[in-house]
Amino acid sequence: MRHQHPPCQPIAEGLCPSTCTSDLNAVLAVGWVDLGHLAPGERRLASRFYETVAVDRARLRAVQEAARSSCTVWTGSRPHPMGSSYAGTALGCSDIDLYAPMPASCVNLGQLEVLLTGRAVYRKTRPGPTGEARHLFGYLEGGTRVDLNFVPLSDYRLALTVVHEIRSGLSREDRVVHTWIKHLLQEREDHDAYDAWKTSMRLRCSPTLRQLMASGGASTPGRSQDCGLLGCE
């Protein structure tokens, strides 16, 4: 069953965000747009673009599964995909984001670094929503960047709840229009708006994430990479 989205502010119909900056800004101000709000020609452009990048989504899914297998071999912990390649909103330049519980053989970061030596590079440690440490490593799989997040089991379970709500909360039309706006923002090189757009979608689709944000459990929504349960890209 699809989750019920919270109501959005009213938004005009017949929008052409690809050619009209004010229309794109109006969409960003609301934080969401339905495919039916776009002008017919714009809907065709969005749908055609989504079909065009299907080959990229397929490639990223293959990379994602290869990365999951590699991580399982390295650590004994099979990671779960968390990003746009899992949600079905990836662009060709998207990376892969994976979350895994801390390996049973590692009780701290030092042991995890030793385990991943020559395989993945340590990037940083961030506090998760439960206050425990989350360790981020990265490497390239088939030329695509893979972010491996190793988290406590409590954070991992919470993250799975959020990402499953996001994926089930998106219809195909939602994916088409969300990916289209992402593409336009990427072309505009507006990184802040790009991050805010992704965050808005995730908050809209996940009641668990909305509750977490409201409680202060995730305090930095502006940058998707800084909020542990947003399914980064």
C-alpha positions in Angstrom: 0.0 0.0 0.0 1.3 3.4 -0.9 1.8 5.9 1.9 -0.4 8.9 2.0 1.6 12.0 1.3 1.1 15.1 3.5 -0.8 17.9 1.7 1.4 20.3 -0.3 0.8 24.0 -0.9 -1.3 24.9 -3.9 0.7 24.9 -7.2 -0.3 26.1 -10.6 -0.8 23.8 -13.6 0.7 24.0 -17.0 4.2 24.5 -15.7 7.3 24.5 -17.9 10.2 24.4 -15.5 12.7 23.4 -18.3 12.1 26.8 -20.1 10.7 29.1 -17.4 12.8 29.9 -14.4 9.9 31.2 -12.4 8.1 27.9 -12.9 11.1 25.9 -11.7 11.4 28.3 -8.7 7.7 27.8 -7.9 8.2 24.0 -7.9 11.2 24.4 -5.6 9.3 26.7 -3.2 6.6 24.1 -2.8 9.1 21.2 -2.6 7.0 18.9 -4.8 5.2 18.8 -8.1 2.9 16.2 -9.7 3.4 15.2 -13.3 -0.1 16.5 -14.0 1.0 20.0 -13.0 3.3 20.1 -16.0 2.2 21.4 -19.4 1.6 18.6 -21.9 4.8 19.2 -23.8 6.8 19.3 -20.6 5.3 16.0 -19.4 6.4 14.5 -22.7 9.9 15.8 -22.1 10.0 14.5 -18.6 8.7 11.1 -19.6 11.1 10.8 -22.6 14.0 11.8 -20.3 13.1 9.1 -17.8 12.9 6.5 -20.5 16.3 7.6 -21.9 18.1 7.3 -18.5 16.6 3.8 -18.0 19.9 2.4 -19.4 21.8 4.3 -16.6 19.4 3.0 -14.0 20.1 -0.5 -15.2 23.8 0.0 -15.1 23.7 1.5 -11.6 21.6 -1.4 -10.4 24.3 -3.8 -11.7 27.0 -1.8 -10.0 25.0 -1.7 -6.8 24.6 -5.5 -6.7 28.3 -6.0 -7.5 29.2 -3.6 -4.6 26.9 -5.4 -2.2 28.5 -8.7 -3.1 32.0 -7.2 -2.7 31.1 -5.8 0.7 29.6 -9.1 1.9 32.8 -10.9 0.9 35.0 -8.3 2.7 33.1 -7.9 5.9 30.5 -10.7 6.3 27.8 -7.9 6.4 25.6 -7.6 3.4 24.7 -3.9 2.9 21.4 -2.5 1.8 21.1 0.1 -1.0 19.9 3.5 0.2 20.1 6.0 -2.6 18.5 7.0 -5.8 19.5 3.7 -7.6 17.2 1.9 -5.1 14.4 4.5 -5.3 14.4 4.6 -9.1 15.3 8.2 -9.4 19.0 8.0 -10.4 20.7 10.1 -13.0 23.6 8.8 -15.1 26.1 10.6 -12.8 24.6 9.2 -9.6 26.7 7.2 -7.2 25.8 4.2 -5.0 25.0 4.5 -1.3 25.0 1.3 0.8 24.4 0.8 4.5 25.6 -2.2 6.5 25.6 -3.1 10.1 29.0 -3.1 11.7 30.8 -6.4 11.0 30.7 -8.8 13.8 34.5 -9.0 13.8 34.9 -5.2 14.3 34.2 -3.4 17.6 35.7 -0.1 16.6 36.8 2.0 13.7 40.4 0.9 13.8 39.4 -2.7 13.3 37.1 -1.7 10.5 39.9 0.2 8.8 42.2 -2.8 9.0 39.5 -5.0 7.5 39.0 -2.7 4.6 42.6 -1.9 3.9 43.3 -2.0 0.1 39.5 -2.3 -0.5 37.8 1.0 0.6 39.1 4.3 1.9 37.9 5.8 5.2 36.3 9.2 4.7 34.7 10.3 8.0 32.7 9.4 11.0 29.4 11.0 11.8 26.9 10.7 14.6 23.8 8.7 13.7 20.2 9.5 14.8 20.7 7.3 17.9 23.9 9.2 18.8 26.2 6.3 17.9 29.0 6.6 15.4 28.5 6.0 11.7 31.6 5.3 9.6 31.8 6.2 5.9 34.1 4.4 3.5 34.4 4.8 -0.3 35.7 3.1 -3.3 35.1 2.7 -7.0 33.1 -0.2 -8.5 33.2 -0.3 -12.3 34.1 3.4 -12.3 31.2 4.4 -10.1 31.7 5.8 -6.7 30.3 3.7 -3.9 29.7 5.0 -0.4 29.8 2.3 2.3 28.2 3.4 5.6 28.8 1.1 8.5 26.2 1.7 11.3 25.1 0.3 14.6 22.3 -2.2 14.3 19.7 0.2 15.7 20.5 2.8 13.1 20.5 0.2 10.4 17.0 -1.0 11.2 15.7 2.6 11.3 17.4 3.4 8.0 15.7 0.3 6.3 12.3 1.5 7.5 12.9 4.9 6.0 14.2 3.7 2.7 11.4 1.2 2.3 8.8 3.9 2.9 10.5 6.1 0.3 10.6 3.4 -2.3 7.0 2.3 -1.7 5.8 5.9 -1.5 6.8 6.8 -5.1 4.6 6.0 -8.0 6.1 5.8 -11.5 4.8 9.3 -12.3 6.4 10.5 -9.1 9.7 9.1 -10.2 9.4 10.6 -13.6 8.8 14.2 -12.4 11.2 14.0 -9.5 14.0 12.8 -11.8 13.2 15.5 -14.3 13.5 18.3 -11.8 16.7 16.7 -10.5 18.0 16.8 -14.1 17.1 20.4 -14.5 18.8 21.4 -11.3 21.9 19.5 -12.2 22.0 21.3 -15.5 21.6 24.6 -13.6 24.4 23.5 -11.3 22.4 24.6 -8.3 23.8 22.1 -5.7 21.9 23.5 -2.7 18.5 23.3 -4.5 19.4 19.9 -5.8 20.1 18.6 -2.3 17.0 20.3 -0.9 14.8 18.8 -3.7 16.0 15.3 -2.8 15.4 15.9 0.9 11.9 17.2 0.2 11.0 14.1 -1.7 12.3 11.8 1.1 10.5 13.7 3.8 7.3 13.7 1.8 7.4 9.9 1.3 8.6 8.8 4.7 6.5 9.4 7.8 9.3 7.9 9.9 11.8 10.4 8.6 9.3 13.3 9.1 8.8 12.2 12.7 12.6 11.9 13.2 13.1 15.4 11.8 10.3 16.9 14.0 11.9 15.3 17.1 15.3 16.7 16.3 16.8 13.3 15.7 18.1 14.5 12.3 19.0 18.1 12.5 20.7 18.9 9.2 18.3 18.2 6.3 19.8 20.6 3.9 22.6 18.3 2.9 21.4 14.8 2.2 24.8 13.3 3.0 24.7 14.8 6.5 21.4 13.1 7.5 21.9 9.5 8.1 18.5 8.3 6.9 18.0 10.1 3.7 19.3 7.5 1.3 22.2 9.7 -0.1 23.2 10.1 -3.6 
